[in-house]
């Protein structure tokens, strides 16, 4: 069993941004689990440490939602560290005013104040988690962070020891008939490429299929576009890194988001991965057409 796996425990106050933090780690390649009972953590790590699984980074949210968490976490975390597991505890905190504002926006009830006041729940939770906060490897105050800023902070922290590139690149495909993606830094229209939808033997397959991929990439326009796109990205991305950008979202769109854009997004994502970047590829509309 390998103990080289990086194990991130995301914890902290309710309303401090733990859901955002776990999504940020998922985007950079962590295998993520929300609300795993702490008593199951040793067995979970034993299973995931199987070299055949090729999982080297896991992250999980653990907090007061689990009834027995407070009674067990210290003993279990210490035991795992003593056995050689690389356990890192990330504790998220925020000012009372910020937490109250976030709960009022979501209209959720605090887990420790289902009938009492929200402030009473926050105060009690601070008291109960004080020891865990002192045990944490990293404490992040999210009071003044928006969602994007918190994602950047978490990703920069966990990528800090990694060699090579620190820019996280999100490549996505979409269909214009379903609207433009709202969070893209750059949008590229690939509707000029030959459309597999009009080929009887290809229409029923999506852009992951080798036959569709070859049809798009081996066309004259496809080859020319890929060459120019790779040149553009090789020029731009280092400049974005130099400027201090930590995340880059590029979206490629075709009519339905099923064929051409999927092929090009996968191909561009592979290009970035070969260059050593952390890449997340998604296909927003692949199942809609």
C-alpha positions in Angstrom: 0.0 0.0 0.0 1.4 3.4 -0.9 1.2 6.3 1.6 2.2 8.9 -1.1 -1.4 9.7 -1.7 -2.3 13.4 -0.8 -5.3 13.5 1.4 -7.1 16.8 1.9 -9.6 17.2 4.6 -11.9 20.2 4.0 -13.6 21.4 7.2 -14.7 24.5 9.1 -17.7 26.6 9.9 -21.0 26.1 8.2 -21.3 28.8 5.5 -17.6 29.3 5.2 -17.3 27.9 1.6 -16.5 24.2 1.9 -18.6 23.3 -1.1 -16.7 25.8 -3.2 -13.4 24.5 -1.9 -14.1 20.8 -2.7 -15.2 21.8 -6.2 -11.9 23.7 -6.7 -10.0 20.6 -5.8 -12.1 18.4 -8.1 -11.1 20.8 -10.9 -7.4 20.1 -10.4 -7.7 16.4 -10.3 -8.6 15.4 -6.8 -10.9 12.5 -6.2 -13.6 14.1 -4.1 -16.1 12.9 -1.5 -18.6 15.0 0.5 -19.6 14.2 4.0 -17.7 10.9 4.4 -18.2 9.6 8.0 -14.8 10.0 9.7 -14.9 6.4 11.0 -14.9 5.2 7.4 -11.8 7.2 6.5 -9.2 4.6 7.3 -11.0 1.9 5.2 -11.6 4.4 2.4 -7.9 5.3 2.2 -6.9 1.6 2.3 -9.2 0.9 -0.7 -8.1 4.0 -2.6 -4.4 3.3 -2.0 -4.5 0.3 -4.3 -1.9 1.2 -7.0 -4.2 -0.2 -9.6 -6.6 2.6 -9.0 -3.9 5.2 -9.9 -5.5 7.7 -7.4 -2.8 10.0 -5.9 -5.0 12.9 -4.6 -8.2 12.7 -2.6 -10.2 15.3 -0.9 -13.3 15.2 1.3 -15.5 17.5 3.3 -15.9 16.5 7.0 -17.8 18.6 9.5 -20.5 18.7 12.1 -23.2 17.3 9.8 -21.9 13.9 11.0 -23.1 13.2 14.5 -19.9 11.4 15.7 -17.4 13.6 14.0 -16.3 15.6 17.0 -15.7 12.6 19.2 -13.6 10.7 16.6 -11.7 13.0 14.2 -8.6 13.7 16.4 -7.9 10.1 17.1 -8.4 9.0 13.5 -6.5 11.8 11.9 -3.6 11.3 14.3 -3.6 7.5 13.7 -3.5 7.9 10.0 -0.7 10.4 10.1 1.3 8.0 12.4 0.8 5.3 9.8 2.4 7.5 7.1 -0.6 8.9 5.3 -0.2 12.5 4.1 -3.2 14.1 5.8 -3.7 17.8 5.3 -6.5 19.7 7.1 -7.8 22.8 5.5 -10.1 24.8 7.9 -12.4 27.5 6.4 -13.4 30.3 8.7 -15.4 33.6 8.2 -16.6 36.5 10.3 -20.0 36.1 12.0 -21.5 38.9 9.8 -20.4 37.1 6.6 -21.8 33.8 7.7 -25.1 35.4 8.7 -25.3 37.1 5.3 -24.7 33.9 3.5 -27.3 32.0 5.4 -29.8 34.7 4.8 -29.1 34.5 1.1 -29.6 30.7 0.9 -32.4 30.6 3.5 -30.8 27.5 5.0 -31.0 26.7 8.7 -27.8 26.3 10.7 -27.1 22.7 11.7 -26.6 23.7 15.3 -29.6 26.0 15.5 -32.6 24.3 13.9 -34.8 26.1 16.4 -32.6 28.7 18.0 -31.1 31.9 16.6 -28.5 31.8 13.8 -26.0 33.6 16.0 -26.4 31.0 18.7 -25.6 28.3 16.2 -22.5 30.1 14.9 -21.2 30.7 18.4 -21.7 27.1 19.4 -20.1 25.8 16.3 -17.0 28.0 16.9 -16.6 26.5 20.3 -17.0 23.0 19.2 -14.5 23.4 16.3 -11.8 25.4 18.2 -9.6 22.3 18.7 -9.9 21.2 15.1 -8.9 24.7 13.9 -5.8 24.6 16.0 -5.0 21.2 14.5 -5.4 22.4 10.9 -2.5 22.7 8.5 -4.0 25.7 6.8 -6.7 28.2 7.9 -8.4 30.3 5.3 -10.6 33.3 6.3 -13.2 33.5 3.5 -14.9 36.7 4.8 -14.0 38.9 1.9 -13.8 36.1 -0.8 -16.2 35.6 -3.6 -16.6 32.1 -5.1 -13.8 32.7 -7.7 -11.4 34.2 -5.3 -11.8 31.2 -2.9 -11.3 28.7 -5.7 -8.1 30.5 -6.6 -6.8 30.5 -3.1 -7.5 26.8 -2.6 -6.0 25.8 -5.9 -2.9 27.8 -5.4 -2.4 26.3 -2.0 -2.6 22.7 -3.2 -0.7 23.3 -6.4 2.1 25.2 -4.6 4.3 22.1 -4.2 3.6 20.8 -7.7 6.4 21.2 -10.3 5.7 23.0 -13.5 2.6 25.0 -14.5 0.2 26.5 -11.9 -2.4 27.8 -14.3 -5.6 25.8 -14.2 -7.3 25.5 -17.7 -10.9 24.7 -18.2 -11.8 23.6 -21.7 -15.5 23.1 -22.5 -17.7 22.4 -25.5 -21.2 23.7 -25.9 -24.0 24.1 -28.5 -25.0 27.5 -29.7 -28.7 26.5 -29.8 -28.5 26.2 -26.0 -26.9 29.6 -25.4 -23.4 30.9 -24.7 -21.5 29.8 -21.6 -21.6 32.5 -19.0 -18.1 31.9 -17.4 -15.9 31.6 -20.5 -12.8 33.9 -20.9 -12.7 33.0 -24.6 -15.3 31.5 -26.9 -14.4 29.9 -30.3 -17.0 29.1 -32.9 -16.2 25.9 -34.7 -19.3 25.7 -36.8 -17.3 26.2 -40.0 -15.9 22.7 -39.7 -17.5 19.8 -41.6 -20.5 18.6 -39.7 -20.8 14.8 -38.8 -24.5 15.4 -38.2 -25.1 15.2 -42.0 -23.2 12.0 -42.4 -25.5 8.9 -42.0 -22.8 6.7 -40.5 -21.7 9.3 -38.0 -24.8 11.2 -36.9 -25.7 8.9 -34.0 -22.2 9.1 -32.4 -20.7 11.9 -30.4 -17.3 13.6 -30.5 -15.7 11.0 -28.3 -16.1 8.4 -31.0 -12.9 7.8 -33.1 -14.8 7.9 -36.3 -16.3 11.3 -35.6 -12.9 12.6 -34.3 -11.1 11.5 -37.4 -13.7 13.0 -39.7 -13.4 16.4 -38.0 -9.6 16.5 -37.4 -8.6 15.0 -40.8 -10.5 17.6 -42.8 -8.4 20.3 -44.4 -10.1 23.0 -42.4 -9.7 21.0 -39.2 -6.0 20.5 -39.7 -5.4 24.1 -40.5 -7.5 25.3 -37.5 -5.8 23.1 -35.0 -2.4 24.3 -36.1 -3.3 27.9 -35.8 -5.2 27.3 -32.5 -2.2 25.5 -31.0 0.1 28.4 -32.1 -2.3 30.9 -30.5 -2.5 29.1 -27.2 1.3 28.6 -27.1 1.6 32.3 -27.4 -1.2 33.4 -25.1 -1.0 31.0 -22.1 2.5 31.9 -21.0 1.5 35.6 -21.1 -1.5 34.9 -19.0 0.7 33.1 -16.5 3.2 36.0 -16.5 0.3 38.4 -15.8 -0.7 36.3 -12.8 -3.8 34.6 -14.1 -4.6 31.4 -12.2 -7.5 30.1 -14.2 -8.4 30.2 -17.9 -11.8 29.1 -19.3 -12.0 28.5 -23.0 -15.2 27.3 -24.6 -15.6 25.9 -28.1 -19.1 25.8 -29.7 -20.8 24.1 -32.6 -24.5 24.0 -33.4 -25.7 21.3 -31.0 -22.6 20.8 -28.8 -22.4 17.1 -29.7 -19.8 16.6 -32.5 -17.4 19.2 -33.6 -17.0 21.2 -30.4 -16.5 18.0 -28.4 -13.8 16.8 -30.8 -12.0 20.2 -30.6 -12.3 20.6 -26.9 -10.8 17.1 -26.2 -8.0 17.8 -28.7 -7.2 21.2 -27.2 -7.4 19.8 -23.6 -4.9 17.1 -24.6 -2.6 19.8 -26.0 -2.6 21.7 -22.7 -2.1 18.5 -20.7 1.0 17.6 -22.7 2.3 21.1 -21.9 2.1 20.3 -18.2 -1.0 22.3 -17.3 -3.8 21.1 -15.0 -6.8 20.7 -17.3 -10.4 20.2 -16.7 -12.5 19.2 -19.8 -16.3 19.3 -19.8 -19.1 19.0 -22.4 -22.1 21.0 -21.4 -24.5 20.0 -24.1 -23.3 16.6 -25.4 -26.4 14.8 -24.2 -29.0 17.3 -25.4 -28.9 16.9 -29.1 
